[in-house]
Amino acid sequence: MPKQPTVSLSAEQTLALSEIIIDSIQDIKGKRIVRLDLREIEDSPADFFIVCEADSNVQVRAIANNVRLRARNERAERPGSIEGLETGLWVCMDYFDIVVHIFSPESREFYDLESLWSDAPAQTYEDT
C-alpha cells in the first residue's frame, strides 16, 4: 500500500512524534515495544512502524486512546485512520509517516510483523 498523500512531516517532526507515541504506550504499561525504521526500505508504507502488545482488550484500547490524545495535544497530529477498536485484539493507527500496531499477545504472534519487516532496523524499548 503506497503512502497516503498528506503534508509530510520533517524527519525531526516524525522522530519527535514517534517518541511521544512510544512514551504514550509506556504510560499505559504497553509491553515489548519495537520501533521499525522503514525509511530505507523501498515501497514501504510508512517511515516507521511502532509495535507493542497489551495484556487485555481493555489495555489495547487504553493505549490507543492515550496515543491519540497525546499526539493531538502535544503535536497537533491526528491519525488518518484507526482500525480495530471494536475488538481490541489489534488496533492499527495510521499517522501516515508512522503506523502504530497495538496487539494482544496472540495477535502479535500470529501476524509477526517484526519478521515480515526483518530487514528494517529495529529499536526495542524496555518494559516499564
Backbone as a printed PyTorch tensor [residue, N CA C, xyz], in Angstrom:
tensor([[[  0.8440,  -1.1700,   0.0000],
         [  0.0000,   0.0000,   0.0000],
         [  0.8960,   1.2410,   0.0000]],

        [[  0.7470,   2.1410,  -0.9670],
         [  1.5690,   3.3440,  -1.0000],
         [  1.1880,   4.3050,   0.1060]],

        [[  2.1310,   5.1770,   0.4350],
         [  1.8390,   6.1860,   1.4390],
         [  0.7020,   7.0640,   0.9520]],

        [[ -0.1420,   7.4710,   1.8720],
         [ -1.2630,   8.3310,   1.5280],
         [ -0.7500,   9.7540,   1.3490]],

        [[ -1.2610,  10.4900,   0.3790],
         [ -0.7800,  11.8540,   0.1580],
         [ -1.2040,  12.7680,   1.3100]],

        [[ -0.2390,  13.3790,   1.9290],
         [ -0.5000,  14.3270,   3.0150],
         [  0.6190,  15.3540,   3.0060]],

        [[  0.4970,  16.3160,   3.8770],
         [  1.6100,  17.2180,   4.1140],
         [  2.5880,  16.4380,   4.9700]],

        [[  3.7280,  16.1370,   4.4160],
         [  4.6780,  15.2830,   5.1080],
         [  5.3770,  16.0440,   6.2260]],

        [[  5.6310,  15.3210,   7.2950],
         [  6.3850,  15.8790,   8.4100],
         [  7.8640,  15.8540,   8.0680]],

        [[  8.6270,  16.7390,   8.6640],
         [ 10.0670,  16.6740,   8.5180],
         [ 10.5810,  15.4500,   9.2700]],

        [[ 11.8080,  15.0600,   9.0030],
         [ 12.4010,  13.9130,   9.6940],
         [ 12.4050,  14.1410,  11.2030]],

        [[ 12.7070,  15.3660,  11.6280],
         [ 12.7400,  15.6750,  13.0620],
         [ 11.3480,  15.5960,  13.6770]],

        [[ 10.3310,  16.0860,  12.9480],
         [  8.9590,  16.0350,  13.4440],
         [  8.4670,  14.5910,  13.5450]],

        [[  8.8400,  13.7750,  12.5630],
         [  8.4430,  12.3700,  12.5870],
         [  9.0760,  11.6550,  13.7720]],

        [[ 10.3680,  11.8880,  14.0040],
         [ 11.0330,  11.2700,  15.1600],
         [ 10.4160,  11.7490,  16.4680]],

        [[ 10.1130,  13.0420,  16.5640],
         [  9.5080,  13.5760,  17.7880],
         [  8.1390,  12.9350,  18.0310]],

        [[  7.3390,  12.7910,  16.9750],
         [  6.0440,  12.1440,  17.1230],
         [  6.2150,  10.6900,  17.5350]],

        [[  7.1930,   9.9990,  16.9640],
         [  7.4030,   8.5910,  17.3400],
         [  7.7740,   8.4650,  18.8130]],

        [[  8.5440,   9.3890,  19.3350],
         [  8.9090,   9.3480,  20.7510],
         [  7.6990,   9.6020,  21.6500]],

        [[  6.8230,  10.5080,  21.2360],
         [  5.5950,  10.7420,  22.0080],
         [  4.7160,   9.4980,  21.9910]],

        [[  4.6250,   8.8500,  20.8340],
         [  3.8240,   7.6310,  20.7270],
         [  4.3800,   6.5510,  21.6470]],

        [[  5.6960,   6.3730,  21.6260],
         [  6.3250,   5.3560,  22.4770],
         [  6.1010,   5.6890,  23.9520]],

        [[  6.2610,   6.9410,  24.3220],
         [  6.0250,   7.3490,  25.7040],
         [  4.5590,   7.1410,  26.0900]],

        [[  3.6540,   7.3820,  25.1520],
         [  2.2220,   7.1750,  25.3960],
         [  1.9160,   5.7070,  25.6620]],

        [[  2.5840,   4.8330,  24.9240],
         [  2.4210,   3.3920,  25.1310],
         [  2.9490,   3.0060,  26.5090]],

        [[  4.1120,   3.5380,  26.8750],
         [  4.7020,   3.2360,  28.1710],
         [  3.8400,   3.7540,  29.3190]],

        [[  3.1480,   4.8850,  29.1150],
         [  2.2380,   5.4290,  30.1370],
         [  1.2190,   4.3880,  30.5860]],

        [[  0.7540,   3.5610,  29.6460],
         [ -0.3200,   2.5950,  29.9150],
         [  0.2610,   1.1830,  30.0440]],

        [[  1.5680,   1.1160,  30.2520],
         [  2.2610,  -0.1530,  30.5160],
         [  2.2080,  -1.1380,  29.3390]],

        [[  2.2420,  -0.5940,  28.1030],
         [  2.3840,  -1.4580,  26.9330],
         [  3.7020,  -2.2080,  27.0100]],

        [[  3.7560,  -3.3890,  26.4130],
         [  4.9230,  -4.2650,  26.5350],
         [  5.5670,  -4.5250,  25.1800]],

        [[  6.8440,  -4.9290,  25.2490],
         [  7.6040,  -5.3630,  24.0820],
         [  7.5050,  -4.3560,  22.9350]],

        [[  7.8050,  -3.1060,  23.2380],
         [  7.7050,  -2.0210,  22.2570],
         [  8.9000,  -2.0940,  21.3150]],

        [[  8.6030,  -2.0150,  20.0180],
         [  9.6330,  -2.0270,  18.9810],
         [  9.2950,  -0.9330,  17.9790]],

        [[ 10.3250,  -0.1570,  17.5960],
         [ 10.1660,   0.8090,  16.5040],
         [ 10.9830,   0.2930,  15.3260]],

        [[ 10.2840,  -0.0080,  14.2190],
         [ 10.9280,  -0.4730,  13.0000],
         [ 11.1390,   0.7280,  12.0840]],

        [[ 12.3820,   0.9330,  11.6540],
         [ 12.7250,   2.0550,  10.7830],
         [ 12.6480,   1.5840,   9.3290]],

        [[ 11.6080,   2.0050,   8.6440],
         [ 11.3570,   1.5680,   7.2670],
         [ 11.8100,   2.5840,   6.2270]],

        [[ 12.5000,   3.6340,   6.6580],
         [ 12.8390,   4.7210,   5.7350],
         [ 13.7180,   4.2890,   4.5670]],

        [[ 14.5560,   3.2910,   4.7740],
         [ 15.4550,   2.8530,   3.7030],
         [ 14.9040,   1.6650,   2.9110]],

        [[ 13.6800,   1.2720,   3.1920],
         [ 13.0850,   0.1260,   2.5030],
         [ 12.1820,   0.6420,   1.3840]],

        [[ 12.5030,   0.2300,   0.1780],
         [ 11.7540,   0.6740,  -0.9920],
         [ 10.2890,   0.2390,  -0.8870]],

        [[  9.3950,   1.1290,  -1.2520],
         [  7.9470,   0.8810,  -1.2650],
         [  7.3510,   0.5750,   0.1100]],

        [[  8.0130,   1.0380,   1.1670],
         [  7.4400,   0.8210,   2.4990],
         [  6.2040,   1.7050,   2.6650]],

        [[  5.2410,   1.2680,   3.4490],
         [  4.0060,   2.0390,   3.6140],
         [  4.1400,   3.2360,   4.5510]],

        [[  5.2530,   3.3380,   5.2720],
         [  5.4570,   4.4210,   6.2350],
         [  6.9450,   4.5360,   6.5220]],

        [[  7.3310,   5.5640,   7.2690],
         [  8.7220,   5.6980,   7.7070],
         [  9.0100,   4.7870,   8.8910]],

        [[  8.0270,   4.6670,   9.7940],
         [  8.1980,   3.8400,  10.9800],
         [  6.9510,   3.0120,  11.2410]],

        [[  7.1540,   1.8000,  11.7390],
         [  6.1100,   1.0160,  12.3820],
         [  6.4780,   0.9910,  13.8530]],

        [[  5.5240,   1.2550,  14.7140],
         [  5.7140,   1.0790,  16.1430],
         [  4.7880,  -0.0520,  16.5560]],

        [[  5.3690,  -1.0890,  17.1680],
         [  4.6390,  -2.3050,  17.5150],
         [  4.7400,  -2.5120,  19.0200]],

        [[  3.6230,  -2.8790,  19.6300],
         [  3.6300,  -3.2090,  21.0570],
         [  2.5100,  -4.1850,  21.3320]],

        [[  2.4650,  -4.6480,  22.5690],
         [  1.3590,  -5.5220,  22.9600],
         [  0.8430,  -5.1170,  24.3310]],

        [[ -0.3750,  -5.6040,  24.6060],
         [ -1.0550,  -5.3050,  25.8610],
         [ -1.6350,  -6.5910,  26.4110]],

        [[ -1.8910,  -6.6040,  27.7130],
         [ -2.3710,  -7.8070,  28.3930],
         [ -3.8540,  -8.0860,  28.2090]],

        [[ -4.6290,  -7.0910,  27.7700],
         [ -6.0820,  -7.2840,  27.6430],
         [ -6.6200,  -6.3750,  26.5460]],

        [[ -7.8470,  -6.6660,  26.1220],
         [ -8.5100,  -5.8170,  25.1230],
         [ -8.7150,  -4.4030,  25.6660]],

        [[ -9.0180,  -4.3100,  26.9460],
         [ -9.2060,  -3.0030,  27.5800],
         [ -7.9040,  -2.2040,  27.5150]],

        [[ -6.7720,  -2.8590,  27.7920],
         [ -5.4920,  -2.1640,  27.7530],
         [ -5.1190,  -1.7880,  26.3140]],

        [[ -5.4230,  -2.6300,  25.3340],
         [ -5.1710,  -2.2870,  23.9250],
         [ -5.8860,  -0.9790,  23.5910]],

        [[ -7.1620,  -0.8950,  23.9420],
         [ -7.9370,   0.3180,  23.6510],
         [ -7.4260,   1.5170,  24.4550]],

        [[ -7.0140,   1.3070,  25.7060],
         [ -6.4980,   2.3990,  26.5370],
         [ -5.2030,   2.9590,  25.9480]],

        [[ -4.3360,   2.0820,  25.4720],
         [ -3.0970,   2.5440,  24.8340],
         [ -3.4380,   3.3630,  23.5950]],

        [[ -4.3400,   2.8550,  22.7570],
         [ -4.7250,   3.5800,  21.5400],
         [ -5.2850,   4.9590,  21.8800]],

        [[ -6.1260,   5.0230,  22.8820],
         [ -6.7010,   6.3160,  23.2780],
         [ -5.6360,   7.2720,  23.7960]],

        [[ -4.6810,   6.7600,  24.5640],
         [ -3.6170,   7.6210,  25.0800],
         [ -2.7220,   8.1220,  23.9450]],

        [[ -2.3870,   7.2490,  23.0000],
         [ -1.5900,   7.6740,  21.8330],
         [ -2.3390,   8.7840,  21.0920]],

        [[ -3.6080,   8.5640,  20.8270],
         [ -4.4090,   9.5450,  20.0830],
         [ -4.4620,  10.8930,  20.8030]],

        [[ -4.7160,  10.8640,  22.1110],
         [ -4.8210,  12.1060,  22.8770],
         [ -3.4970,  12.8510,  22.9440]],

        [[ -2.4200,  12.1410,  23.2470],
         [ -1.1360,  12.8270,  23.3800],
         [ -0.6070,  13.3380,  22.0450]],

        [[ -0.7930,  12.5790,  20.9700],
         [ -0.3530,  13.0560,  19.6510],
         [ -1.1190,  14.3240,  19.2690]],

        [[ -2.3980,  14.3370,  19.5770],
         [ -3.2130,  15.5160,  19.2710],
         [ -2.8310,  16.6980,  20.1560]],

        [[ -2.6970,  16.4570,  21.4590],
         [ -2.4360,  17.5500,  22.3940],
         [ -1.0040,  18.0820,  22.3150]],

        [[ -0.0390,  17.2070,  22.0820],
         [  1.3610,  17.6220,  22.1310],
         [  1.9560,  17.9550,  20.7690]],

        [[  1.3980,  17.3810,  19.6920],
         [  1.9650,  17.6050,  18.3530],
         [  0.9140,  18.0420,  17.3350]],

        [[ -0.3380,  18.2150,  17.7710],
         [ -1.4390,  18.5820,  16.8690],
         [ -1.5530,  17.6120,  15.6970]],

        [[ -1.3070,  16.3340,  15.9600],
         [ -1.3960,  15.2950,  14.9350],
         [ -2.5970,  14.4090,  15.2030]],

        [[ -3.3090,  14.0970,  14.1340],
         [ -4.4630,  13.1910,  14.2110],
         [ -4.2170,  12.0310,  13.2600]],

        [[ -4.6120,  10.8330,  13.6390],
         [ -4.4220,   9.7010,  12.7200],
         [ -5.3520,   9.8100,  11.5210]],

        [[ -4.8750,   9.3270,  10.3730],
         [ -5.7310,   9.2650,   9.2000],
         [ -6.8230,   8.2400,   9.3820]],

        [[ -6.5030,   7.1840,  10.1160],
         [ -7.5000,   6.1620,  10.4290],
         [ -7.0740,   5.3920,  11.6650]],

        [[ -8.0760,   4.8120,  12.3220],
         [ -7.8580,   3.9020,  13.4490],
         [ -8.7510,   2.6990,  13.1970]],

        [[ -8.1520,   1.5310,  13.1870],
         [ -8.9020,   0.2960,  12.9540],
         [ -8.7390,  -0.6380,  14.1470]],

        [[ -9.7820,  -1.3950,  14.4710],
         [ -9.6870,  -2.4550,  15.4570],
         [-10.1340,  -2.1300,  16.8640]],

        [[-10.5980,  -0.9170,  17.1110],
         [-11.0150,  -0.5640,  18.4700],
         [-12.1830,  -1.4120,  18.9620]],

        [[-13.0120,  -1.8870,  18.0400],
         [-14.1940,  -2.6560,  18.4330],
         [-13.8070,  -3.9280,  19.1890]],

        [[-12.8560,  -4.6750,  18.6380],
         [-12.4800,  -5.9500,  19.2550],
         [-11.3490,  -5.7970,  20.2560]],

        [[-10.4470,  -4.8630,  20.0070],
         [ -9.3090,  -4.6810,  20.9040],
         [ -8.2610,  -5.7730,  20.8070]],

        [[ -8.2990,  -6.5790,  19.7450],
         [ -7.2690,  -7.6130,  19.5570],
         [ -6.0490,  -7.0490,  18.8460]],

        [[ -6.2830,  -6.1130,  17.9520],
         [ -5.2070,  -5.4570,  17.2120],
         [ -5.7270,  -4.1120,  16.7620]],

        [[ -5.1400,  -3.0480,  17.2660],
         [ -5.5020,  -1.7070,  16.8350],
         [ -4.3660,  -1.1900,  15.9620]],

        [[ -4.7580,  -0.6510,  14.8120],
         [ -3.8040,  -0.0570,  13.8770],
         [ -4.1570,   1.4140,  13.7350]],

        [[ -3.1770,   2.2680,  14.0220],
         [ -3.3560,   3.7160,  13.9540],
         [ -2.4110,   4.2500,  12.8770]],

        [[ -2.9700,   4.9090,  11.8830],
         [ -2.1880,   5.3900,  10.7490],
         [ -1.9400,   6.8870,  10.8780]],

        [[ -0.7040,   7.2280,  11.2250],
         [ -0.2820,   8.6210,  11.2790],
         [  0.5110,   8.9760,  10.0300]],

        [[  0.2780,   8.2740,   8.9360],
         [  0.8600,   8.4770,   7.6220],
         [  2.3470,   8.1390,   7.5980]],

        [[  3.1910,   8.8970,   8.2750],
         [  4.6230,   8.5790,   8.3230],
         [  4.9240,   7.5210,   9.3810]],

        [[  3.9990,   7.3300,  10.3070],
         [  4.1440,   6.3530,  11.3970],
         [  2.8590,   5.5360,  11.4770]],

        [[  2.9960,   4.2200,  11.5230],
         [  1.8420,   3.3490,  11.7330],
         [  2.0650,   2.6250,  13.0570]],

        [[  1.0830,   2.7270,  13.9460],
         [  1.1610,   2.1460,  15.2820],
         [  0.3130,   0.8750,  15.3050]],

        [[  0.9210,  -0.2200,  15.7610],
         [  0.2330,  -1.5090,  15.8750],
         [  0.2170,  -1.9030,  17.3520]],

        [[ -0.9750,  -2.0190,  17.9200],
         [ -1.1310,  -2.3950,  19.3170],
         [ -1.8430,  -3.7440,  19.3350]],

        [[ -1.1420,  -4.7760,  19.7900],
         [ -1.6270,  -6.1460,  19.6850],
         [ -1.9440,  -6.7750,  21.0320]],

        [[ -2.8580,  -7.7310,  21.0050],
         [ -2.9130,  -8.7240,  22.0730],
         [ -1.7220,  -9.6530,  21.8090]],

        [[ -1.2020, -10.3610,  22.8210],
         [ -0.0580, -11.2520,  22.5840],
         [ -0.3150, -12.2880,  21.4850]],

        [[ -1.5250, -12.8500,  21.4600],
         [ -1.8420, -13.8830,  20.4590],
         [ -1.8610, -13.2940,  19.0390]],

        [[ -2.4270, -12.1050,  18.8940],
         [ -2.4710, -11.4690,  17.5760],
         [ -1.0770, -11.0800,  17.1030]],

        [[ -0.2580, -10.6100,  18.0260],
         [  1.1020, -10.2350,  17.6410],
         [  1.8770, -11.4530,  17.1560]],

        [[  1.7390, -12.5630,  17.8530],
         [  2.4170, -13.7840,  17.4420],
         [  1.9150, -14.2480,  16.0760]],

        [[  0.6070, -14.1710,  15.8520],
         [  0.0210, -14.6320,  14.5970],
         [  0.5100, -13.7920,  13.4110]],

        [[  0.4700, -12.4640,  13.5290],
         [  0.8260, -11.5950,  12.4100],
         [  2.3320, -11.4100,  12.2570]],

        [[  3.0700, -11.4740,  13.3490],
         [  4.5370, -11.4650,  13.3410],
         [  5.1300, -10.3930,  12.4280]],

        [[  4.7160,  -9.1530,  12.6250],
         [  5.1790,  -8.0440,  11.7880],
         [  6.6920,  -7.8660,  11.8180]],

        [[  7.3000,  -8.1180,  12.9700],
         [  8.7540,  -7.9430,  13.0490],
         [  9.4660,  -8.8720,  12.0800]],

        [[  8.9660, -10.0810,  11.8730],
         [  9.5800, -10.9930,  10.9030],
         [  9.3080, -10.5410,   9.4780]],

        [[  8.0920, -10.0430,   9.2280],
         [  7.7650,  -9.5700,   7.8830],
         [  8.6500,  -8.4110,   7.4580]],

        [[  9.0420,  -7.5820,   8.4070],
         [  9.8840,  -6.4230,   8.1330],
         [ 11.2690,  -6.6010,   8.7700]],

        [[ 11.7760,  -7.8180,   8.7550],
         [ 13.0390,  -8.1310,   9.4400],
         [ 14.2440,  -7.4220,   8.8380]],

        [[ 14.1260,  -6.9040,   7.6200],
         [ 15.2350,  -6.1700,   7.0230],
         [ 15.2880,  -4.7160,   7.4990]],

        [[ 14.3140,  -4.3010,   8.2970],
         [ 14.2990,  -2.9420,   8.8470],
         [ 15.0560,  -2.9020,  10.1640]],

        [[ 15.8660,  -1.8660,  10.3770],
         [ 16.4950,  -1.7090,  11.6890],
         [ 15.4150,  -1.5520,  12.7650]],

        [[ 15.6140,  -2.2190,  13.8830],
         [ 14.6200,  -2.2080,  14.9650],
         [ 15.2400,  -1.6690,  16.2380]],

        [[ 14.4980,  -0.8060,  16.9110],
         [ 14.8970,  -0.3340,  18.2340],
         [ 13.8680,  -0.8480,  19.2210]],

        [[ 14.3490,  -1.5400,  20.2500],
         [ 13.4440,  -2.0670,  21.2650],
         [ 13.5010,  -1.1640,  22.5000]],

        [[ 12.4200,  -1.1690,  23.2490],
         [ 12.2920,  -0.3450,  24.4430],
         [ 11.9720,  -1.2320,  25.6240]],

        [[ 12.5580,  -0.9230,  26.7430],
         [ 12.3430,  -1.6930,  27.9610],
         [ 10.9140,  -1.5420,  28.4320]],

        [[ 10.3510,  -2.6320,  28.9440],
         [  9.0530,  -2.5650,  29.5880],
         [  9.1950,  -1.7300,  30.8580]],

        [[  8.1900,  -0.9030,  31.1260],
         [  8.2790,  -0.0740,  32.3380],
         [  7.3660,  -0.5970,  33.4190]]])
